[in-house]
Amino acid sequence: MKTRQQFHHLIDGIKDEEKLEAYFDLIQSLNNRTNGELWNTLSKFEQEELLISYDESNSPENLVPHSLVKEQHGKWLKK
């Protein structure tokens, strides 16, 4: 119960509404992932595609080097 109380105290201390919403979204996402709900929101086709992609990612020839991704998508990665 101590953790729950500390968590509530932390939440009560956050005055920035946008930051609070971001934390809420993060916690909700983590909770959904933990419970398998995220997987269950995918269609059968999406689940199959994800599993295929995962299997393909185990082959080095299917991977794109990080440096190439940064080069190709750098303009979107800059702050």
N, CA, C and O atoms as a Tinker XYZ file with bonds, in Angstrom:
   316  protein
     1  N      0.822000   -1.191000    0.000000    73     2
     2  CA     0.000000    0.000000    0.000000    64     1     3
     3  C      0.865000    1.253000    0.000000    63     2     4     5
     4  O      0.439000    2.304000   -0.480000    81     3
     5  N      2.052000    1.148000    0.525000    73     3     6
     6  CA     2.942000    2.303000    0.593000    64     5     7
     7  C      3.238000    2.850000   -0.803000    63     6     8     9
     8  O      3.240000    4.065000   -1.001000    81     7
     9  N      3.482000    1.985000   -1.752000    73     7    10
    10  CA     3.777000    2.422000   -3.122000    64     9    11
    11  C      2.589000    3.163000   -3.714000    63    10    12    13
    12  O      2.763000    4.191000   -4.369000    81    11
    13  N      1.409000    2.664000   -3.497000    73    11    14
    14  CA     0.199000    3.307000   -4.018000    64    13    15
    15  C      0.049000    4.711000   -3.426000    63    14    16    17
    16  O     -0.281000    5.656000   -4.143000    81    15
    17  N      0.287000    4.844000   -2.139000    73    15    18
    18  CA     0.192000    6.153000   -1.487000    64    17    19
    19  C      1.248000    7.113000   -2.029000    63    18    20    21
    20  O      0.962000    8.283000   -2.284000    81    19
    21  N      2.462000    6.614000   -2.202000    73    19    22
    22  CA     3.532000    7.449000   -2.750000    64    21    23
    23  C      3.196000    7.886000   -4.171000    63    22    24    25
    24  O      3.468000    9.019000   -4.570000    81    23
    25  N      2.611000    6.982000   -4.913000    73    23    26
    26  CA     2.249000    7.290000   -6.293000    64    25    27
    27  C      1.177000    8.377000   -6.336000    63    26    28    29
    28  O      1.269000    9.311000   -7.133000    81    27
    29  N      0.177000    8.256000   -5.492000    73    27    30
    30  CA    -0.877000    9.271000   -5.426000    64    29    31
    31  C     -0.300000   10.624000   -5.002000    63    30    32    33
    32  O     -0.682000   11.666000   -5.534000    81    31
    33  N      0.614000   10.594000   -4.050000    73    31    34
    34  CA     1.250000   11.830000   -3.598000    64    33    35
    35  C      2.030000   12.478000   -4.740000    63    34    36    37
    36  O      1.976000   13.694000   -4.923000    81    35
    37  N      2.745000   11.675000   -5.496000    73    35    38
    38  CA     3.500000   12.184000   -6.642000    64    37    39
    39  C      2.561000   12.812000   -7.666000    63    38    40    41
    40  O      2.818000   13.911000   -8.157000    81    39
    41  N      1.492000   12.126000   -7.980000    73    39    42
    42  CA     0.517000   12.640000   -8.952000    64    41    43
    43  C     -0.081000   13.964000   -8.472000    63    42    44    45
    44  O     -0.214000   14.911000   -9.247000    81    43
    45  N     -0.434000   14.018000   -7.204000    73    43    46
    46  CA    -1.026000   15.244000   -6.656000    64    45    47
    47  C     -0.068000   16.426000   -6.737000    63    46    48    49
    48  O     -0.505000   17.576000   -6.782000    81    47
    49  N      1.231000   16.153000   -6.756000    73    47    50
    50  CA     2.224000   17.222000   -6.799000    64    49    51
    51  C      2.533000   17.732000   -8.197000    63    50    52    53
    52  O      3.216000   18.746000   -8.339000    81    51
    53  N      2.056000   17.064000   -9.218000    73    51    54
    54  CA     2.326000   17.480000  -10.600000    64    53    55
    55  C      1.295000   18.523000  -11.006000    63    54    56    57
    56  O      0.100000   18.235000  -11.076000    81    55
    57  N      1.765000   19.725000  -11.272000    73    55    58
    58  CA     0.860000   20.830000  -11.616000    64    57    59
    59  C      0.708000   21.010000  -13.128000    63    58    60    61
    60  O     -0.281000   21.579000  -13.588000    81    59
    61  N      1.669000   20.534000  -13.888000    73    59    62
    62  CA     1.652000   20.672000  -15.346000    64    61    63
    63  C      0.705000   19.621000  -15.936000    63    62    64    65
    64  O      1.002000   18.427000  -15.915000    81    63
    65  N     -0.433000   20.077000  -16.458000    73    63    66
    66  CA    -1.461000   19.164000  -16.970000    64    65    67
    67  C     -0.953000   18.326000  -18.148000    63    66    68    69
    68  O     -1.285000   17.145000  -18.256000    81    67
    69  N     -0.155000   18.928000  -19.025000    73    67    70
    70  CA     0.374000   18.179000  -20.176000    64    69    71
    71  C      1.308000   17.069000  -19.711000    63    70    72    73
    72  O      1.262000   15.952000  -20.227000    81    71
    73  N      2.147000   17.380000  -18.741000    73    71    74
    74  CA     3.061000   16.369000  -18.206000    64    73    75
    75  C      2.261000   15.250000  -17.543000    63    74    76    77
    76  O      2.585000   14.072000  -17.696000    81    75
    77  N      1.227000   15.620000  -16.814000    73    75    78
    78  CA     0.385000   14.632000  -16.148000    64    77    79
    79  C     -0.295000   13.716000  -17.170000    63    78    80    81
    80  O     -0.371000   12.504000  -16.967000    81    79
    81  N     -0.785000   14.295000  -18.262000    73    79    82
    82  CA    -1.405000   13.494000  -19.324000    64    81    83
    83  C     -0.389000   12.552000  -19.962000    63    82    84    85
    84  O     -0.711000   11.405000  -20.274000    81    83
    85  N      0.839000   13.037000  -20.155000    73    83    86
    86  CA     1.883000   12.195000  -20.746000    64    85    87
    87  C      2.204000   11.019000  -19.833000    63    86    88    89
    88  O      2.364000    9.893000  -20.305000    81    87
    89  N      2.300000   11.269000  -18.526000    73    87    90
    90  CA     2.550000   10.188000  -17.578000    64    89    91
    91  C      1.389000    9.195000  -17.575000    63    90    92    93
    92  O      1.599000    7.983000  -17.525000    81    91
    93  N      0.185000    9.711000  -17.629000    73    91    94
    94  CA    -0.996000    8.845000  -17.663000    64    93    95
    95  C     -0.961000    7.938000  -18.888000    63    94    96    97
    96  O     -1.187000    6.732000  -18.788000    81    95
    97  N     -0.674000    8.535000  -20.052000    73    95    98
    98  CA    -0.610000    7.749000  -21.290000    64    97    99
    99  C      0.462000    6.673000  -21.199000    63    98   100   101
   100  O      0.255000    5.545000  -21.644000    81    99
   101  N      1.618000    7.025000  -20.619000    73    99   102
   102  CA     2.712000    6.065000  -20.471000    64   101   103
   103  C      2.298000    4.903000  -19.573000    63   102   104   105
   104  O      2.493000    3.739000  -19.922000    81   103
   105  N      1.736000    5.223000  -18.431000    73   103   106
   106  CA     1.334000    4.176000  -17.491000    64   105   107
   107  C      0.235000    3.302000  -18.089000    63   106   108   109
   108  O      0.247000    2.081000  -17.935000    81   107
   109  N     -0.702000    3.934000  -18.766000    73   107   110
   110  CA    -1.775000    3.173000  -19.403000    64   109   111
   111  C     -1.211000    2.241000  -20.475000    63   110   112   113
   112  O     -1.633000    1.091000  -20.592000    81   111
   113  N     -0.263000    2.743000  -21.249000    73   111   114
   114  CA     0.360000    1.927000  -22.287000    64   113   115
   115  C      1.114000    0.749000  -21.678000    63   114   116   117
   116  O      1.010000   -0.377000  -22.165000    81   115
   117  N      1.868000    1.007000  -20.617000    73   115   118
   118  CA     2.600000   -0.071000  -19.948000    64   117   119
   119  C      1.641000   -1.101000  -19.364000    63   118   120   121
   120  O      1.901000   -2.302000  -19.431000    81   119
   121  N      0.554000   -0.643000  -18.803000    73   119   122
   122  CA    -0.435000   -1.554000  -18.241000    64   121   123
   123  C     -1.082000   -2.397000  -19.331000    63   122   124   125
   124  O     -1.274000   -3.600000  -19.156000    81   123
   125  N     -1.415000   -1.777000  -20.443000    73   123   126
   126  CA    -2.008000   -2.521000  -21.555000    64   125   127
   127  C     -1.038000   -3.559000  -22.089000    63   126   128   129
   128  O     -1.425000   -4.689000  -22.387000    81   127
   129  N      0.222000   -3.172000  -22.208000    73   127   130
   130  CA     1.224000   -4.096000  -22.722000    64   129   131
   131  C      1.389000   -5.268000  -21.765000    63   130   132   133
   132  O      1.512000   -6.414000  -22.198000    81   131
   133  N      1.392000   -4.988000  -20.477000    73   131   134
   134  CA     1.548000   -6.034000  -19.475000    64   133   135
   135  C      0.394000   -7.022000  -19.528000    63   134   136   137
   136  O      0.594000   -8.227000  -19.377000    81   135
   137  N     -0.789000   -6.524000  -19.737000    73   135   138
   138  CA    -1.969000   -7.385000  -19.734000    64   137   139
   139  C     -2.254000   -8.026000  -21.091000    63   138   140   141
   140  O     -3.214000   -8.787000  -21.217000    81   139
   141  N     -1.454000   -7.740000  -22.093000    73   139   142
   142  CA    -1.670000   -8.306000  -23.408000    64   141   143
   143  C     -2.776000   -7.629000  -24.191000    63   142   144   145
   144  O     -3.162000   -8.098000  -25.262000    81   143
   145  N     -3.290000   -6.522000  -23.658000    73   143   146
   146  CA    -4.393000   -5.849000  -24.329000    64   145   147
   147  C     -3.959000   -5.209000  -25.641000    63   146   148   149
   148  O     -4.739000   -5.130000  -26.589000    81   147
   149  N     -2.729000   -4.761000  -25.690000    73   147   150
   150  CA    -2.239000   -4.149000  -26.920000    64   149   151
   151  C     -2.285000   -5.169000  -28.056000    63   150   152   153
   152  O     -2.748000   -4.861000  -29.154000    81   151
   153  N     -1.809000   -6.369000  -27.792000    73   151   154
   154  CA    -1.842000   -7.437000  -28.789000    64   153   155
   155  C     -3.277000   -7.713000  -29.225000    63   154   156   157
   156  O     -3.551000   -7.919000  -30.407000    81   155
   157  N     -4.172000   -7.715000  -28.272000    73   155   158
   158  CA    -5.570000   -8.032000  -28.567000    64   157   159
   159  C     -6.278000   -6.944000  -29.363000    63   158   160   161
   160  O     -7.340000   -7.193000  -29.933000    81   159
   161  N     -5.712000   -5.746000  -29.412000    73   159   162
   162  CA    -6.323000   -4.675000  -30.206000    64   161   163
   163  C     -5.970000   -4.804000  -31.680000    63   162   164   165
   164  O     -6.587000   -4.162000  -32.529000    81   163
   165  N     -4.976000   -5.636000  -31.983000    73   163   166
   166  CA    -4.570000   -5.826000  -33.375000    64   165   167
   167  C     -5.503000   -6.816000  -34.065000    63   166   168   169
   168  O     -6.016000   -7.749000  -33.448000    81   167
   169  N     -5.709000   -6.588000  -35.360000    73   167   170
   170  CA    -6.482000   -7.557000  -36.140000    64   169   171
   171  C     -5.625000   -8.809000  -36.335000    63   170   172   173
   172  O     -4.417000   -8.780000  -36.102000    81   171
   173  N     -6.245000   -9.896000  -36.759000    73   171   174
   174  CA    -5.490000  -11.135000  -37.022000    64   173   175
   175  C     -4.408000  -10.883000  -38.063000    63   174   176   177
   176  O     -3.292000  -11.386000  -37.938000    81   175
   177  N     -4.736000  -10.107000  -39.087000    73   175   178
   178  CA    -3.763000   -9.784000  -40.126000    64   177   179
   179  C     -2.579000   -9.030000  -39.524000    63   178   180   181
   180  O     -1.427000   -9.345000  -39.819000    81   179
   181  N     -2.862000   -8.030000  -38.678000    73   179   182
   182  CA    -1.789000   -7.253000  -38.057000    64   181   183
   183  C     -0.935000   -8.125000  -37.140000    63   182   184   185
   184  O      0.286000   -7.976000  -37.100000    81   183
   185  N     -1.570000   -9.026000  -36.408000    73   183   186
   186  CA    -0.825000   -9.940000  -35.541000    64   185   187
   187  C      0.109000  -10.823000  -36.363000    63   186   188   189
   188  O      1.272000  -11.011000  -36.007000    81   187
   189  N     -0.409000  -11.363000  -37.466000    73   187   190
   190  CA     0.402000  -12.219000  -38.328000    64   189   191
   191  C      1.566000  -11.442000  -38.937000    63   190   192   193
   192  O      2.691000  -11.940000  -38.984000    81   191
   193  N      1.299000  -10.223000  -39.403000    73   191   194
   194  CA     2.356000   -9.388000  -39.981000    64   193   195
   195  C      3.431000   -9.072000  -38.950000    63   194   196   197
   196  O      4.621000   -9.077000  -39.264000    81   195
   197  N      3.015000   -8.802000  -37.736000    73   195   198
   198  CA     3.963000   -8.500000  -36.671000    64   197   199
   199  C      4.840000   -9.710000  -36.365000    63   198   200   201
   200  O      6.050000   -9.574000  -36.185000    81   199
   201  N      4.237000  -10.881000  -36.307000    73   199   202
   202  CA     5.010000  -12.101000  -36.055000    64   201   203
   203  C      5.984000  -12.392000  -37.196000    63   202   204   205
   204  O      7.117000  -12.809000  -36.957000    81   203
   205  N      5.545000  -12.175000  -38.421000    73   203   206
   206  CA     6.428000  -12.364000  -39.579000    64   205   207
   207  C      7.591000  -11.385000  -39.509000    63   206   208   209
   208  O      8.742000  -11.762000  -39.728000    81   207
   209  N      7.291000  -10.133000  -39.204000    73   207   210
   210  CA     8.338000   -9.110000  -39.096000    64   209   211
   211  C      9.337000   -9.469000  -38.009000    63   210   212   213
   212  O     10.545000   -9.309000  -38.183000    81   211
   213  N      8.825000   -9.952000  -36.892000    73   211   214
   214  CA     9.706000  -10.350000  -35.797000    64   213   215
   215  C     10.632000  -11.483000  -36.243000    63   214   216   217
   216  O     11.839000  -11.431000  -36.002000    81   215
   217  N     10.077000  -12.495000  -36.885000    73   215   218
   218  CA    10.895000  -13.608000  -37.377000    64   217   219
   219  C     11.947000  -13.123000  -38.368000    63   218   220   221
   220  O     13.100000  -13.552000  -38.317000    81   219
   221  N     11.548000  -12.229000  -39.269000    73   219   222
   222  CA    12.485000  -11.705000  -40.264000    64   221   223
   223  C     13.587000  -10.873000  -39.619000    63   222   224   225
   224  O     14.695000  -10.797000  -40.150000    81   223
   225  N     13.297000  -10.256000  -38.492000    73   223   226
   226  CA    14.304000   -9.420000  -37.831000    64   225   227
   227  C     15.429000  -10.243000  -37.215000    63   226   228   229
   228  O     16.453000   -9.690000  -36.815000    81   227
   229  N     15.251000  -11.547000  -37.136000    73   227   230
   230  CA    16.303000  -12.409000  -36.603000    64   229   231
   231  C     17.377000  -12.720000  -37.634000    63   230   232   233
   232  O     18.397000  -13.324000  -37.301000    81   231
   233  N     17.162000  -12.317000  -38.882000    73   231   234
   234  CA    18.152000  -12.528000  -39.941000    64   233   235
   235  C     18.899000  -11.221000  -40.184000    63   234   236   237
   236  O     18.286000  -10.231000  -40.583000    81   235
   237  N     20.203000  -11.199000  -39.954000    73   235   238
   238  CA    20.980000   -9.966000  -40.114000    64   237   239
   239  C     20.833000   -9.312000  -41.488000    63   238   240   241
   240  O     20.906000   -8.087000  -41.594000    81   239
   241  N     20.629000  -10.102000  -42.534000    73   239   242
   242  CA    20.508000   -9.517000  -43.877000    64   241   243
   243  C     19.234000   -8.689000  -44.033000    63   242   244   245
   244  O     19.123000   -7.897000  -44.969000    81   243
   245  N     18.284000   -8.862000  -43.135000    73   243   246
   246  CA    17.042000   -8.088000  -43.195000    64   245   247
   247  C     17.103000   -6.791000  -42.389000    63   246   248   249
   248  O     16.173000   -5.986000  -42.435000    81   247
   249  N     18.180000   -6.591000  -41.664000    73   247   250
   250  CA    18.289000   -5.424000  -40.799000    64   249   251
   251  C     18.947000   -4.261000  -41.526000    63   250   252   253
   252  O     19.795000   -4.456000  -42.397000    81   251
   253  N     18.547000   -3.056000  -41.160000    73   251   254
   254  CA    19.111000   -1.830000  -41.726000    64   253   255
   255  C     20.019000   -1.228000  -40.661000    63   254   256   257
   256  O     19.592000   -1.056000  -39.520000    81   255
   257  N     21.265000   -0.903000  -41.011000    73   255   258
   258  CA    22.177000   -0.315000  -40.026000    64   257   259
   259  C     21.622000    0.995000  -39.458000    63   258   260   261
   260  O     20.998000    1.782000  -40.170000    81   259
   261  N     21.857000    1.205000  -38.190000    73   259   262
   262  CA    21.383000    2.407000  -37.505000    64   261   263
   263  C     21.887000    3.665000  -38.195000    63   262   264   265
   264  O     21.143000    4.637000  -38.328000    81   263
   265  N     23.126000    3.662000  -38.631000    73   263   266
   266  CA    23.699000    4.839000  -39.296000    64   265   267
   267  C     22.928000    5.182000  -40.573000    63   266   268   269
   268  O     22.742000    6.357000  -40.888000    81   267
   269  N     22.481000    4.170000  -41.302000    73   267   270
   270  CA    21.720000    4.407000  -42.529000    64   269   271
   271  C     20.331000    4.980000  -42.213000    63   270   272   273
   272  O     19.848000    5.870000  -42.913000    81   271
   273  N     19.712000    4.475000  -41.181000    73   271   274
   274  CA    18.403000    4.997000  -40.771000    64   273   275
   275  C     18.541000    6.455000  -40.360000    63   274   276   277
   276  O     17.720000    7.290000  -40.740000    81   275
   277  N     19.578000    6.766000  -39.585000    73   275   278
   278  CA    19.806000    8.153000  -39.171000    64   277   279
   279  C     20.032000    9.049000  -40.376000    63   278   280   281
   280  O     19.534000   10.174000  -40.420000    81   279
   281  N     20.775000    8.559000  -41.347000    73   279   282
   282  CA    21.067000    9.339000  -42.550000    64   281   283
   283  C     19.788000    9.586000  -43.360000    63   282   284   285
   284  O     19.544000   10.702000  -43.817000    81   283
   285  N     18.994000    8.562000  -43.528000    73   283   286
   286  CA    17.792000    8.663000  -44.348000    64   285   287
   287  C     16.662000    9.441000  -43.670000    63   286   288   289
   288  O     15.857000   10.086000  -44.342000    81   287
   289  N     16.609000    9.378000  -42.363000    73   287   290
   290  CA    15.484000    9.982000  -41.646000    64   289   291
   291  C     15.928000   11.065000  -40.672000    63   290   292   293
   292  O     15.183000   11.440000  -39.767000    81   291
   293  N     17.126000   11.558000  -40.859000    73   291   294
   294  CA    17.698000   12.543000  -39.950000    64   293   295
   295  C     16.870000   13.793000  -39.768000    63   294   296   297
   296  O     16.806000   14.344000  -38.669000    81   295
   297  N     16.237000   14.247000  -40.829000    73   295   298
   298  CA    15.472000   15.492000  -40.707000    64   297   299
   299  C     14.282000   15.343000  -39.760000    63   298   300   301
   300  O     13.823000   16.336000  -39.195000    81   299
   301  N     13.782000   14.139000  -39.578000    73   299   302
   302  CA    12.669000   13.918000  -38.658000    64   301   303
   303  C     13.152000   13.612000  -37.243000    63   302   304   305
   304  O     12.375000   13.657000  -36.290000    81   303
   305  N     14.436000   13.303000  -37.117000    73   303   306
   306  CA    14.973000   12.938000  -35.810000    64   305   307
   307  C     15.531000   14.125000  -35.046000    63   306   308   309
   308  O     15.822000   14.015000  -33.855000    81   307
   309  N     15.683000   15.252000  -35.714000    73   307   310
   310  CA    16.246000   16.436000  -35.065000    64   309   311
   311  C     15.187000   17.118000  -34.225000    63   310   312   313
   312  O     14.005000   17.149000  -34.567000    81   311
   313  N     15.659000   17.669000  -33.103000    73   311   314
   314  CA    14.743000   18.393000  -32.200000    64   313   315
   315  C     14.584000   19.814000  -32.642000    63   314   316
   316  O     13.855000   20.579000  -32.010000    81   315
